[in-house]
Amino acid sequence: MGVFMPKKILFTFLIISFLGLPLIFFACCADEQCSEEDTYGKTVLHKTDTVFKKIPKLTRGPMSVQIGAFANEIYAEKFTNYARTKLNTTVNMKLSKEGIYRITIGEYNEINAAREILKFVKSSGYNDAFIRDEYGEIER
């Protein structure tokens, strides 16, 4: 009978563990206050109505409208010159740290200004254009 006792204790421990762990994980937001660490290590408290809530931690930088991207510099220059003529506006070509030539228009701090240019660019035939910042795509 002594041989079966450790198996019963082990079985009981496993049952309690599987039933108890979810309570520990979901207890975070039971009082409608969650804390998390932001990117700089400070604790942030915020009210939530659900367990998960997206809160932007970093502000985005200046935005531009990207109309093309090329690995080949010659193709990028040709595309840039054609876009300048077609759109009759300043078109920039920048080499990214990944080695891609990004063809962009403008530099905006307000999303609505970038959206207006995006609408103009798409109506001019650049259907794959999108708003981006230095970290990547923001909106299509």
Secondary structure by P-SEA (a helix, b strand, c coil): cccaaaaaaaaaaaaaaaacaaaaaaccccccbbbbbccccbbbbbbbcccbbbbbcccccbbbbbccccccaaaaaaaaaaaaaaaccbbbbbbcccccbbbbccccccaaaaaaaaaaaaaacccccccccccccccc
